[in-house]
Amino acid sequence: MIKVRVFGSGSSGNCYLIDDGYSQLIIEAGIRFRKIEQAMDFNFKRVAGLLISHEHTDHSKYVGGFLGKTKIEVYATRGTLRALEIGNSHCYPLVPMKPATVGSWTVTAFRVEHDAADPVGFLIENAIGERMLYVTDTYLVKYRFKHINYMLVEMNYSEKIAIENQAAGRLNRKVENRVFTSHFEMNNSLAFIKANASSDLKEVTLIHLSELNSDETLFKRKVQELTGVPVYVAPKNGITE
């Protein structure tokens, strides 16, 4: 079983830990490294690698802490590594659609649509064949995957709520454009989940909810009705199990 631990999710910072009982992966480095250290009891021995989906600061700001204070290897696409202006013996480029071995895990990056240099999602498989999809910061994923057991998937906003906020003047133009062109709207996220769900699916965790344009209760109910599996909503702030 793959367990998910959320250190932070949303525009203020993203970082997740997945653990299958044998080894761990950290996904994203958008939470202050000192907080991650404390939450991990300063023990990174079982962490096989750190995956970065793209260079935006809420996903990558504290990657330097990992590189400077641990021996954890960082994995991202070449475009992301260039955008972050990092590259040393602990950084490894991922080639989209080419599986890479990260400790005991197999990681396949796949391209997503976002306003970043070379953004990707991840198909992650552990040593016993359990498969997880990680998708964030995108308005479209053109790929479909089989035998997915777990999903960490963005459900950023509801178009209805965003339009109401727009009409009320609660969205500035810059935020408005990014909301509508760079993130998974509820119905697009639901369509993605449906397209990749099967009898193998065990649970779904919704991530990167908008502070202003989301409805946690609605989102969770919609996904539960669609999948029939346990659904969790990643907390927007703070470190939690």
VEXGUGU-472605 format. One line per field, with one value per residue (C-alpha): x, y, z. Coordinates in pm, 1 decimal. Example, Ala and Ser with C-alpha at 12.3 -4.5 7.8 and 13.67 -1.06 7.14 Angstrom:
<atoms>
xx	c(1230.0 | 1367.0)
yy	c(-450.0 | -106.0)
zz	c(780.0 | 714.0)
</atoms>
This chain:
<atoms>
xx	c(0.0 | 125.3 | 66.3 | 54.3 | 174.9 | 98.3 | 342.3 | 159.6 | -69.3 | -173.7 | -34.9 | 146.6 | 359.9 | 348.4 | 532.1 | 421.6 | 575.6 | 477.6 | 577.4 | 515.1 | 671.7 | 1003.8 | 1119.1 | 990.1 | 970.6 | 925.2 | 731.1 | 785.5 | 994.3 | 767.6 | 763.0 | 1040.7 | 1310.0 | 1339.6 | 974.7 | 1026.9 | 1330.2 | 1129.0 | 833.8 | 1071.7 | 1245.4 | 1560.8 | 1563.2 | 1577.3 | 1741.7 | 1447.3 | 1391.1 | 1495.6 | 1457.0 | 1289.4 | 1067.9 | 1002.4 | 717.7 | 810.6 | 1001.2 | 730.1 | 827.4 | 533.1 | 679.3 | 1054.1 | 1155.2 | 1333.8 | 1505.1 | 1836.9 | 1779.9 | 1754.5 | 2064.2 | 2265.8 | 2166.7 | 2085.6 | 2214.6 | 1874.4 | 1888.8 | 1665.3 | 1474.5 | 1313.4 | 1305.6 | 1598.1 | 1379.4 | 1286.5 | 1645.9 | 1754.0 | 1474.3 | 1579.1 | 1941.8 | 2054.2 | 2265.5 | 2511.7 | 2599.2 | 2272.3 | 2043.4 | 1916.1 | 1715.4 | 1394.1 | 1297.8 | 918.9 | 766.6 | 1096.4 | 1082.3 | 1356.5 | 1465.0 | 1462.9 | 1572.2 | 1315.9 | 1060.2 | 1000.2 | 908.6 | 773.6 | 732.6 | 465.0 | 401.8 | 117.1 | -10.4 | 97.4 | 271.8 | 613.9 | 929.0 | 882.4 | 608.6 | 524.7 | 313.7 | 442.2 | 340.8 | 505.1 | 530.1 | 671.7 | 857.3 | 540.7 | 365.5 | 135.7 | 85.6 | 21.2 | -61.2 | 55.8 | -91.5 | -86.5 | -80.5 | -233.1 | -548.0 | -508.4 | -350.3 | -360.5 | -241.8 | -441.2 | -304.0 | -405.6 | -419.2 | -384.9 | -418.6 | -372.3 | -415.6 | -274.8 | -459.3 | -522.5 | -878.2 | -797.6 | -1120.1 | -1484.9 | -1565.7 | -1898.1 | -1732.0 | -1458.0 | -1713.6 | -1903.7 | -1580.6 | -1496.5 | -1834.6 | -1795.7 | -1452.8 | -1271.1 | -1031.4 | -761.7 | -686.2 | -352.3 | -493.2 | -802.0 | -598.4 | -384.0 | -685.3 | -859.8 | -556.3 | -316.0 | -505.5 | -747.6 | -1107.6 | -1336.8 | -1503.1 | -1173.8 | -1027.1 | -1331.6 | -1299.2 | -932.4 | -1008.9 | -1288.0 | -1066.3 | -797.9 | -1014.3 | -1068.9 | -1143.7 | -778.5 | -828.6 | -797.3 | -802.1 | -782.8 | -621.3 | -722.6 | -442.5 | -370.0 | -718.7 | -759.3 | -797.3 | -1077.1 | -1233.2 | -1273.3 | -1530.1 | -1368.9 | -1698.0 | -1833.5 | -1509.8 | -1482.0 | -1845.6 | -1816.7 | -1510.2 | -1659.4 | -1974.3 | -1763.2 | -1516.1 | -1670.2 | -1331.0 | -1203.3 | -1129.5 | -906.9 | -846.2 | -491.6 | -483.7 | -390.1 | -150.4 | 47.5 | 209.5 | -12.9 | -26.8)
yy	c(0.0 | 346.6 | 602.8 | 975.7 | 1241.5 | 1605.4 | 1874.5 | 2148.4 | 2188.6 | 2497.8 | 2825.6 | 2886.9 | 2576.6 | 2211.2 | 1909.2 | 1547.5 | 1224.3 | 881.2 | 566.6 | 201.0 | 66.4 | 1.6 | 336.4 | 687.3 | 959.8 | 1331.2 | 1518.9 | 1895.6 | 2128.7 | 2427.3 | 2408.0 | 2550.1 | 2284.3 | 2335.6 | 2238.7 | 1926.3 | 1833.4 | 1861.4 | 1668.8 | 1392.2 | 1387.2 | 1479.8 | 1129.8 | 1106.3 | 763.0 | 597.6 | 876.4 | 750.6 | 1081.6 | 1420.3 | 1480.0 | 1835.0 | 1881.0 | 2234.6 | 2543.5 | 2763.8 | 2861.0 | 2695.0 | 2366.9 | 2430.3 | 2721.1 | 2511.1 | 2254.1 | 2412.9 | 2296.6 | 1937.0 | 1966.6 | 2144.8 | 1949.9 | 1597.1 | 1341.8 | 1310.0 | 1304.3 | 1549.9 | 1445.9 | 1686.3 | 1745.0 | 1920.9 | 2224.1 | 2246.6 | 2204.0 | 2480.7 | 2708.6 | 2646.6 | 2707.1 | 2404.7 | 2115.0 | 1911.1 | 1550.7 | 1507.5 | 1630.1 | 1389.7 | 1483.8 | 1298.1 | 1232.8 | 1239.0 | 896.1 | 721.6 | 527.0 | 606.8 | 406.9 | 609.8 | 377.9 | 96.4 | 308.2 | 347.2 | 702.0 | 801.6 | 1173.6 | 1282.8 | 1628.2 | 1845.8 | 2186.9 | 2472.7 | 2809.6 | 2671.7 | 2571.7 | 2194.6 | 2085.0 | 1720.1 | 1484.0 | 1153.3 | 789.1 | 624.8 | 248.8 | 73.8 | -256.1 | -464.9 | -308.1 | -56.0 | 249.1 | 611.4 | 909.8 | 1255.3 | 1544.8 | 1912.5 | 2257.3 | 2173.6 | 2237.4 | 1926.7 | 1581.1 | 1399.1 | 1063.9 | 778.0 | 514.4 | 162.8 | -16.7 | 295.5 | 225.2 | 575.0 | 928.7 | 1257.7 | 1489.9 | 1862.7 | 1991.9 | 2359.4 | 2549.8 | 2544.7 | 2752.9 | 2850.5 | 2978.3 | 3155.3 | 3332.9 | 3443.9 | 3578.1 | 3745.3 | 3918.9 | 4034.3 | 4179.6 | 3937.0 | 3819.8 | 4045.7 | 4011.2 | 3835.4 | 3574.1 | 3535.1 | 3455.2 | 3198.1 | 3029.9 | 2977.2 | 2882.6 | 2690.1 | 2477.0 | 2183.3 | 2299.6 | 2065.2 | 1909.7 | 1861.6 | 1696.3 | 1472.4 | 1373.7 | 1288.0 | 1080.1 | 896.7 | 825.1 | 669.3 | 497.5 | 122.7 | -156.8 | -126.1 | 221.5 | 230.2 | 599.3 | 953.4 | 1256.0 | 1596.6 | 1852.9 | 2219.0 | 2357.0 | 2728.2 | 2938.6 | 3143.1 | 2937.1 | 2588.6 | 2402.8 | 2118.1 | 1952.5 | 1964.8 | 1839.6 | 1545.6 | 1446.1 | 1458.7 | 1233.6 | 987.5 | 960.6 | 907.3 | 651.2 | 485.5 | 486.1 | 684.5 | 1046.0 | 1281.1 | 1652.8 | 1771.3 | 2053.8 | 2386.2 | 2488.1 | 2322.6 | 1986.0 | 1688.0 | 1313.0)
zz	c(0.0 | -89.6 | 183.5 | 111.9 | 352.6 | 275.9 | 387.2 | 196.5 | -103.8 | -295.9 | -419.4 | -89.1 | -136.9 | -235.6 | -99.9 | -66.5 | 56.7 | -70.3 | 116.4 | 34.3 | 352.4 | 182.1 | 50.1 | -2.2 | -263.8 | -204.7 | -472.0 | -502.6 | -286.1 | -227.7 | 152.7 | 369.0 | 407.0 | 783.2 | 824.4 | 615.1 | 824.9 | 1143.2 | 1002.7 | 892.9 | 1232.6 | 1040.1 | 888.3 | 507.7 | 492.8 | 319.9 | 65.8 | -278.3 | -460.7 | -497.5 | -801.6 | -926.5 | -1176.5 | -1288.9 | -1182.9 | -1028.3 | -675.5 | -502.3 | -630.2 | -626.0 | -401.9 | -141.5 | -363.8 | -262.1 | 93.8 | -19.2 | -237.7 | 28.5 | 337.2 | 220.2 | -26.8 | -190.5 | -571.0 | -757.2 | -1071.1 | -1318.0 | -1692.3 | -1857.5 | -1923.2 | -1557.2 | -1439.9 | -1678.5 | -1559.7 | -1200.1 | -1293.7 | -1097.7 | -1203.6 | -1006.2 | -938.8 | -746.8 | -1029.0 | -1293.2 | -1603.9 | -1679.6 | -2039.1 | -2086.1 | -2154.6 | -2075.3 | -1745.6 | -1497.1 | -1193.9 | -872.5 | -594.1 | -592.1 | -779.5 | -1152.1 | -1253.0 | -1593.3 | -1656.5 | -1904.9 | -2043.6 | -1921.9 | -2032.6 | -1804.6 | -1830.0 | -1739.6 | -1928.4 | -1940.0 | -1696.8 | -1635.3 | -1431.3 | -1301.8 | -1331.8 | -1031.9 | -976.0 | -672.3 | -650.7 | -612.1 | -910.3 | -742.0 | -963.5 | -874.9 | -1094.4 | -990.3 | -1186.2 | -1091.8 | -1255.6 | -1591.2 | -1788.6 | -2006.2 | -1995.3 | -2327.8 | -2195.1 | -2045.2 | -1810.3 | -1709.9 | -1375.5 | -1160.2 | -787.8 | -646.5 | -775.6 | -651.9 | -885.8 | -901.3 | -875.9 | -861.2 | -921.3 | -1013.5 | -1319.2 | -1163.8 | -846.1 | -1043.9 | -1263.1 | -952.1 | -802.0 | -1131.8 | -1144.2 | -785.3 | -855.6 | -627.8 | -902.0 | -1044.4 | -1414.6 | -1370.4 | -1134.7 | -1350.6 | -1663.1 | -1482.4 | -1323.6 | -1656.3 | -1866.1 | -1644.0 | -1392.1 | -1376.6 | -1351.7 | -1156.1 | -1461.2 | -1647.2 | -1340.8 | -1307.9 | -1674.6 | -1622.9 | -1314.6 | -1496.4 | -1798.1 | -1577.8 | -1315.9 | -1312.5 | -1068.2 | -961.9 | -813.4 | -431.6 | -340.1 | -472.6 | -308.0 | -445.1 | -440.6 | -517.8 | -448.2 | -511.9 | -200.4 | -356.3 | -634.0 | -487.0 | -276.7 | -83.9 | 10.8 | -343.5 | -497.9 | -258.6 | -310.3 | -689.2 | -692.5 | -446.1 | -656.9 | -967.4 | -831.0 | -527.5 | -351.8 | -51.7 | -144.6 | 53.1 | 14.1 | 76.7 | 333.9 | 180.1 | 455.0 | 729.1 | 773.9 | 839.0 | 799.2)
</atoms>
